[in-house]
């Protein structure tokens, strides 16, 4: 039955409205397009939006014989105006940081929404900071309209979780940055309000910002005031925007939603709406609660021994399955730079060295204890080419794999042998 539904849904014209300026929107929509293609669900047609996109232009795009639409990163006001302009719109899914208004939901008709679990984010971040032993906390966001409601939801959940676990034995402060200027440099307020707020924070303090660029601006201000990050202040951003996270010193720790999962959920919901226009309203809202923290330099005051331990265990189990360094990075949930640093501190080598060590130990074990051909040993140890393995083995042990096997068979204990 599921296969029949897939065939019935294939060939649909899916309009994808993406805010090309916002990284989370781009991340979701790239995964949306990939999922539509990989599952042969239809033909995605792209419409690149921005903060100044006119609803009339989206209406024109939607009139292009579309079977369904997915919005992401488009302001609620623009979505609402589009719905008023086109009451007979195709089935659509709106991916949003926070729930649509009741008016917009009524106008959605046979549409639906994918909502980010902002409360879950606030709770998880609170648990993360509490684990690091903090008792002083702060939240920072800008006045940008697209962030205000979602930020307030995260802030309230962040604060409530802290109060639930620590009671009155903690402090909490919230700050909203200044005006939004024409170039969106919304940290500049024209006065010393932000500086005064940072000076007033009790130290050490754990600070959650609603965006990575706000985190970057906050860190710059801390440097100006002589406040050390992460010694005096631990900082956590949002959305894992590499342009800010990796280029700020220290690099910014950040939470990131599972956009691949969100994309799949959005497409599945749209397909359900296309198949059944009368889908109950309760089934037309999906909450994306899958996200993780990527640790970098702004939150390194905690114990990172677990990072190396998790990497070592994952490598031990999967090194011979052909994994690479990016797979290890994704598994342990920290940046590649931080992982490499912690592994080098613990072992003196790199993550790749750890992978190669496990693989070569497996090669030695198979050479000694089995009669498998070298080609099979290559495959069973996670290597693609025997020539590459042969070169690495000779460089490591000073002999070929055949010589290693022959010496062991003759009763000689070769280097690196495992019985």
Secondary structure, 3 states (H helix, E strand, C coil): CHHHHHHHHCCEEEEEEEECCCHHHHHHHHHHHHHHHHCCCEEEEEEEECCCCCHHHHHHHHCCCCCEEEEECCCHHHHHHHHHHCCCCCEEEEEECCCCCHHHHHHHCCCEEEEECHHHHHHHHHHHHHHCCCCEEEEEECCCHHHHHHHHHHHHHHHHHHHHHHCCCCEEEEEECCCCCCCCCCCCCCCCHHHHHHHHCCCCEEEEECCHHHHHHHHHHHHHHCCCECCCEEEEEECCCHHHHCCCCCCCEEEEECHHHHHHHHHHHHHHHHHCCCCCHHHCEEEECCEEEEECHHHCCCCCHHHHHHHHHHHHHHHHHCCCHHHHHHHHCECHHHHHHHHHHHHCCCHHHHHHHHHHHHHHHHHHHCCCCHHHHHHHCCCCCHHHHHHHHHHHHCCCHHHHHHHHHCCCCCCCCCC
